[in-house]
Amino acid sequence: MYKNFGIKDELIELAKEVEEEVKEVYTKIDEVCAFNSIKVLKAFHDNNISDMHFGSTTGYGYGDIGRDAIEKVFAQVLGAEDSLVRSQFISGTHALTVALFAFLRPNDTMLSITGKPYDTLDEVIGIKENASSLKSFGVNFEKIDLVNDDFDYENIEATLRSKKIKLIEIQRSKGYSTRKSITIDKLEKVIKFIRNIDKEVLIMIDNCYCEFVGKIEPLEVGADIIVGSLIKNLGGGIAPNGAYIAGRKDLVELAGERLTAPGEGKEVGPTLGINKSLLQGLFFAPSVVKSSLKTAVFASRMLEKLGYKTEPLYNEERADIVQTIIFGDEEKLIKFCQGIQMGSPVDSNSIPEPWDMPGYSDKVIMAAGAFTQGSSIELSCDGPIRPPYVAFMQGGLTYEYGKLGVLKAIQIMQE
Ligand SMILES: *Cc1c(COP(=O)(O)O)cnc(C)c1O
């Protein structure tokens, strides 16, 4: 069957070898999936999820019991007091934007301690000029870069002691950088450190790509608020769109007032028939994250054996579902992404090319032959066209399709 798919014998043999080598890693991933599946099922039981929650509202969306139950289930799963889980969030970027505008006021300072935040936040913060940025409202931004893939504790302490910081942002996943993603242990350590200096500063986590990769989520180690996308991990490939904000009740309420309108807040927001999909997506999420992780581990070892630098290595601890492959060559990066597209279920005949995407400063190539537009919990691969030409691969609704996609991509790149 692999030959019918155009995969040559050497690659099939190499894949067999790799699957032998990574067995133990897969077993650990299975165990985390079992743990998180129980966590999700328990939340469904505790909140009496029933047929009635699959109903729909239109217009203002008053009294949507499904929506309210979904927000309780998400809160429980994430260790939050409350959550805002809405299809009115257009993307993860939008949810992060709503959160930042909800918590920050003129003359406040926001501090990122994981360096420059994700590219699409440049115009939100005002790092890149935009008339609607936080900066245009008088909100200051400062950043402290990571040193050797860990927090710059000295600098964080000096900054917190020298001025009032309103909000600290920590982005766990690497975004389009080559740093390591932040594990829950590192996160716990830095949150304790911050709390010893400043009891009040809001600690907000960009949790995109990290949910269900481990057994513990950031709110359980002291973060105040977390934000993520539903076309990534927690949507399980089923949610048609949306994002979430979860954490301290007062903060979730502020976010609700900003997403809709002051005075309306969380009480409004029609669900237009997606309640069942959001619940079903969350139900599948631990298993879909498992498939994504196995696909990433498989790709990491395959490409390492073929002589490429990969991060993380197959047996390293993972904080997110992202696998980077450093190609060091524009053509290889482009071919690899095109191969991922060819191995996808949807639009497999399209050939992705680098383009000027809104919100990004370099040209970006994105392969996502996905059921849901732009969904990156489905097998997808993207990368900015700039040295060292790194592919950021993630997702995989099932391991079998993920593996096929990776094999196809390698084949196309080698051709
Ligand atoms: C995906 C992602 C976002 C938000 O991206 P959207 O495409 O707007 O959903 C933000 N931060 C990180 C680290 C991400 O991976």
The ligand as an SDF file (V2000), in Angstrom:
LIG
                    3D

 15 15  0  0  0  0  0  0  0  0999 V2000
   -1.1660   29.3240   16.9960 C   0  0  0  0  0  0  0  0  0  0  0  0
   -0.5960   30.1950   18.0240 C   0  0  0  0  0  0  0  0  0  0  0  0
   -1.1950   31.4070   18.3770 C   0  0  0  0  0  0  0  0  0  0  0  0
   -2.4740   31.9150   17.7820 C   0  0  0  0  0  0  0  0  0  0  0  0
   -2.5590   31.6570   16.4560 O   0  0  0  0  0  0  0  0  0  0  0  0
   -3.9230   31.7240   15.6080 P   0  0  0  0  0  0  0  0  0  0  0  0
   -3.4520   31.2270   14.3020 O   0  0  0  0  0  0  0  0  0  0  0  0
   -4.3280   33.1280   15.6340 O   0  0  0  0  0  0  0  0  0  0  0  0
   -4.9170   30.8330   16.2650 O   0  0  0  0  0  0  0  0  0  0  0  0
   -0.5880   32.1620   19.3670 C   0  0  0  0  0  0  0  0  0  0  0  0
    0.5120   31.7370   19.9810 N   0  0  0  0  0  0  0  0  0  0  0  0
    1.1070   30.5680   19.6780 C   0  0  0  0  0  0  0  0  0  0  0  0
    2.3390   30.1540   20.4110 C   0  0  0  0  0  0  0  0  0  0  0  0
    0.5810   29.7590   18.6960 C   0  0  0  0  0  0  0  0  0  0  0  0
    1.1540   28.6050   18.4150 O   0  0  0  0  0  0  0  0  0  0  0  0
  1  2  1  0
  2  3  1  0
  2 14  2  0
  3  4  1  0
  3 10  2  0
  4  5  1  0
  5  6  1  0
  6  7  2  0
  6  8  1  0
  6  9  1  0
 10 11  1  0
 11 12  2  0
 12 13  1  0
 12 14  1  0
 14 15  1  0
M  END
$$$$
